[in-house]
Amino acid sequence: MRSIIPLLSQAIMSFTEVQLSVPDAFRNYQLRVVNALGELMLEKNNITLSSLTIDVGNFRSGIYFIEIIKEDKVIRKKIAKH
């Protein structure tokens, strides 16, 4: 079972991108963005960066969840795009 850990820093929403910082312990992780219906919008694997910008310019307005996954740990952050 995966445990959920909140992001250490806030995701910052702009018109077309989300910027976030990932804890050092989460190197080589998987990134997923899902919408409020649980539909997968974006998935990237084997990410080693501690800072990341996600392009959400083509996403519709709504609620999204950013998930950073490494082994049995999950960081989840809810964002709203206007």
N, C-alpha and C positions, 0 to 999 in steps of 0.2 A: 504494500500500500504506500502511496506517495504522500509525503507531508507537504503542506503548503506554507511557504514562508513569504511574508510581505516584502516587496521591493524596499531596499534601503533608501532610495531616493525617489521622488515623485516623477512620474512620466509627465512630460511637458507637451501639451498639444498645441500645434499651430494649424494653419490651414491645410498643410499637406504632409506634415511629418510628426513623428513622435520620437523624442530623444530620451534615452534611459541609460542608467549606469548599472552594471551588474557586479555583484560581489566577486572578489577574487576567487573564492571557493567554487564558483560556478563556471570556470573555464571549460571549454569544450562542451558546450551545451546545445540544446535544441530550443528553437524559438517557434512559438505558434501564436497566431492571432485568430481568435474565433469571435463570431458575432453573437448577439444575445440569443439567437436560435440554436447556437452550438455549431454552426457551419464554419468549417475551416476556411479562413480567408488568405492566410499566408503561413508557410512553414519553411524553416531553414534549419539545417543540421550542421553539427560540428563547428559551431561558432566559437572562436577563441578571443574575441574582442571584449574589453571591459566596458566600452562605451559603444552605443549602437544607435543609429537613426533608422527609423522604419518609415517608408513612404506609404502614406495612407491617402494620397491625393485622389485615388480612384474609388475609395470606399464611400458609401452613402452615409448620410448623417445617421447617428445611432450610437448604441452602446457596444463596446468591444472589450474583450479580455485578452491581455497579453500574458502569455505563459512562457516562462523560462524553465526548462526541464533538464535536470542532470540526475541520472540514475533514479533514485527513489525520492528526490526532492523536487518541489515545484514552487516557483515564485509566480504569483498571479497578481495582476494589476488591472483594475477596471478603468476604462477611459470612455469619454463621450466625445463624439465628433459632431460639430454643429455645422 
